[in-house]
Structure formats: C-alpha cells, structure tokens
Amino acid sequence: MPAQQAPTGDTPTGDDRPPASLWERLDRPAPAPRTTLTPQRIAEAAVAVADAEGLDAVTMRRLAAELGVAPMAAYRYVSGKDELIELMVDFVYGRLPLDAAPAEDWRETMRALALHLRAMHLAHPWTVRAATPFSLSPNQLAVPEHAFAALAEHGLDADTTMAVFRTVTGYVHGSVTTEVTLNTLRRERGWSDGDQTRAGLAPRMTWLMGTGRYPNYQRYLHAATRKDDPDWQFETGLDCVLDGIAAHFAL
C-alpha cells in the first residue's frame, strides 16, 4: 500500500477527464499528516470489523469509532464506503505471498496461487462479495501479473494466457463461494459439523430421494467418504482443472 496520501476530492479542471482514482490519489506526495491516521490503519480496522461481523457492519461512523477519530477523519483518504471497500480488498490481497519469483513450473505456480486465494477468501469471507475481477487495485493486479510471469515462456498468446488465468481463478471463486455459503448456513442454523448439517437437511433430502428421480445422487450419498473434507474436494477439482489446461495446450 502506498506510504504517501493526498486528500480526496481531487477533481480535474479545464478538461473532461474523470476524477483521479483512489490509487492515483494515494500514490501522490502529500502534505505532512495532521493525524496519525493512515490508509493502512483505516484498512486494518475496517477488515477487522468485516471479519468479525460481515461487510454490512462496516460504516464510516463505525470505522471512526473503532479508530477513535472524528467521524469525518477517514474522508481525508476515502470518499465513502465504496472506496473504503476498495482499500480493504487491496489490503487483504497485499498479504498474499507473491513476493517470490514464479516457479519455472507454471503448474506449481498456478496451484500455489489457487491455494493462497482460497485461504484468503476463507479467512475473509466478505471478499467473495467485495472482490470482483473489475475492482482493480495495485495488490489485486499483482495476482495476474504473477500468473502471467509464470506462463510467459510457454508459447501462449495474450488472450490464451488470460483464459488460463481466468479458468483457474474462476474455479477458485466458484468453489470458495460454495464453501462460504455452507459455512454461513451452518453458523445461522447452529450446525457445528457435517453430521449436524446432514441431520438438519434430512427431511427435505429424504423426501427428494424418496421420489426415485435421483438414483445417481442417491448412490453418491451412500458411497461418498469425503463429504466433510473440503481441502481434498478443492485440491482434487483444482488438479482436474490444471490437468485439462496442460493437456489442451500441451504444456
């Protein structure tokens, strides 16, 4: 995250250019700060609230109370909740371990990246909703940069490189969304594990299976042994994705 900040409300004059983005403003040299408030402190406090209570609990007033500052203090850096969420997402992405140079093995790099992204989303479930491919920020953009570097020497054109990246990250997002949704359901219903979850869903599932319309799914219910192993489920699916990419492009 940039160390220097500039006040918000910086709009261009004399032409039709759009206002400077949050990241452009924060990258500019700024006057000496009047308080100890910084973008990092703002992001840390807001992320802590979101992790504990969900994204809807994050408001500018709540943030000011957590930081012990005047309600308007944070507006020196962010214009409102939308930019605050941008700052939070960038802060969380900044903790991904991308400092090391990509491995020569593209698959190893993409697999590690997928595992790190899943861990990030599970640690901060609100990011499933808040972090989109189009909410561009410096640390978010570092993710495709890292992946592209690992794929650069394998003869893929630019469009194919992006397709490979989006295939892997799309798998991560879909899988993690399912995990987060299940975790949320369990928390709301007071179910602590898989057995309690299945017991809670049993009346509906029993009726559905009793219709006889789903024999293959019923066989899964009776035969599956890894229903409560999300790590195995995720990594098995990820390996299938990577195997498919490798086979399709002869990598």
Secondary structure, DSSP 4 states (H G I P E B T S, - for coil): --S----S-----SS-PPPPPHHHHHTS--PPPSSS--HHHHHHHHHHHHHHH-GGG--HHHHHHHHTS-TTGGGGT-SSHHHHHHHHHHHHHTTS---SPPPSSHHHHHHHHHHHHHHHHHHSTTHHHH--TTS--HHHHHHHHHHHHHHGGGT--HHHHHHHHHHHHHHHHHHHHHHHHHHHHHHHHT--SHHHHHHHHHHHHHHHHHTTS-HHHHHHHHH-S-TT-HHHHHHHHHHHHHHHHHHHHT-
